[in-house]
Amino acid sequence: MYFYGISGSNKIGGSSYFIKMGDRKFLLDMGLDPNLPGSYPKYENLYRKKLLTSMGDLDGVIISHAHLDHIGSLPYMLKEGKKVPILTSNATKILGKTLLLSAPKESDEYIEIFKKDEIESIFSLINPTEGVIEKDYQINFYDSGHILGSKMTEIVTKDERVLYTGDFSLKNMITAKKIPLASIQSPDILLCEGTNLTKNLNSYINERLGFIRYANKVVANGVLLIPAFALGRTQEVVCLLKNAMKSQLLKRVPIYVDGLSIEISQLYNQLGINVLDEDVKIASKRFYETMDNSPKIIVCSSGMLLQNSKSYLYAQKVLKNENNSVTFVGYQDKKTPGFKLLYQKKFNFKANINRFSFSAHGDENEIFQLIDRLKPKKVVFLHRNLKEDEERELEKRLVKIFGKNIKFYFPKDGEELNL
């Protein structure tokens, strides 16, 4: 297999990878990088390196899930690639289209690249599939445990078997199906996400229990504001809160959902995951202006308090009362208000600030478990953010744990591998 990392190899954001197996050519994901506003990954390098003469040369584009850093540059396929099959799940098509069309509501700069007619056009070309069988290759999808509709992709030819994890988690999520590890054969090559490589996160169960205990303290007298990513994190947190209330682990108070989180949660309901019900209220328009400080929980986007997003507007009011709390449940980019509030203590506020890890990415232990279970011949780590010395030390540990029968690779963006 030939591998070329277009974007998202040694960084988190804008994931897109070109692979060639025999004469077959595929793109794995087509994301956007939030740190490069208004620009696609450098797909022109595929032409410069003579890997493609046009996007139409591809045998398929495989989209692992609906987050913008994996699906956001898909409209680029309208440039000479309209006839190329776009392979993804039904949930990813539905969620991804809504996310791209609605992203401006989150006031994030990089959405300026989206054009409504382009988004409508590209998604109209997608026929969701559960797999592909051709005479010289086969593509199989497996649930990846990350968010609703997320898939691992297995590509099999007569010569080799490749598994692309996309984003994955071995945790027992409420709103995402678990990886069917027993059904996946050992691949020759594992293209593995490394978001949390070298990180061992607190037990997901312990983190959830700690979160519920903290929520109980806050809602005894105040408002708990939870900024959450509209897709995936909002729904997981809301379902956890509802379950805790039903189990009497959490005081029963009103739960409100607002921002883009509303629209995505409505789609979850349509796709069979019951997020919005009699226990969860959709916030009325401009509720952030009229709300009082009586006990309640508000879960809304954006997860990083992006300026002028709904969570940002709620925070202006919630932060003024010492009984309230702004509690983060996701990653905070250093440039965002969420990071500045959480780590730099900027802004004037009286409320409590807290953070719990609800990562839907496998940590080091989970990644090692996956490798141990699948026993691939080669592992290529992608979607990672490590320094070179950290990678060298990690490779030594991997060899010590798994022996020399497995080869490990840490490609940079723009790097080629002949595997």
Number of C-alpha atoms within 10 A of each C-alpha: 16 13 20 23 22 25 29 28 27 23 18 19 22 28 29 30 24 21 20 17 19 14 7 15 18 20 21 24 29 29 25 29 23 19 14 13 14 14 16 21 20 12 18 15 14 17 12 10 9 10 16 16 14 16 23 17 16 21 17 19 24 25 28 29 27 29 23 23 20 26 27 28 24 21 22 18 19 17 10 13 19 17 15 19 18 25 25 26 25 17 20 23 23 18 22 24 21 18 23 21 16 15 19 16 16 22 15 16 15 19 22 13 15 17 12 12 10 15 21 15 13 18 16 11 14 17 13 16 13 13 16 12 11 8 6 12 17 15 19 17 23 22 23 27 27 29 29 25 24 28 29 25 25 21 20 19 16 10 11 14 21 22 26 22 23 25 25 27 24 22 21 14 18 17 23 21 21 19 20 12 14 8 8 16 15 16 21 20 23 24 22 22 24 28 24 20 23 16 12 12 16 13 11 16 11 10 15 19 14 13 21 19 13 17 22 18 16 22 23 16 15 23 27 27 25 29 31 28 22 26 25 21 24 28 30 19 21 24 18 19 24 21 14 17 16 13 10 10 15 20 19 18 18 14 21 21 25 27 21 24 27 24 18 23 25 16 19 22 14 12 15 9 17 15 25 22 10 7 16 19 15 19 18 12 10 12 15 20 11 8 15 13 16 15 19 23 25 25 29 29 28 28 28 27 28 21 16 14 23 26 29 23 17 24 21 14 17 27 21 16 15 15 21 29 27 24 21 23 21 20 17 18 13 12 11 14 19 27 18 17 19 17 12 11 12 12 11 10 17 14 20 17 17 15 14 16 16 20 18 22 23 26 24 17 16 19 22 16 14 19 19 12 14 18 19 22 16 19 21 20 20 30 24 21 18 18 9 11 9 12 16 13 11 16 16 12 12 16 14 10 11 14 11 11 11 16 17 19 15 19 18 18 19 17 13 15 13 9 13
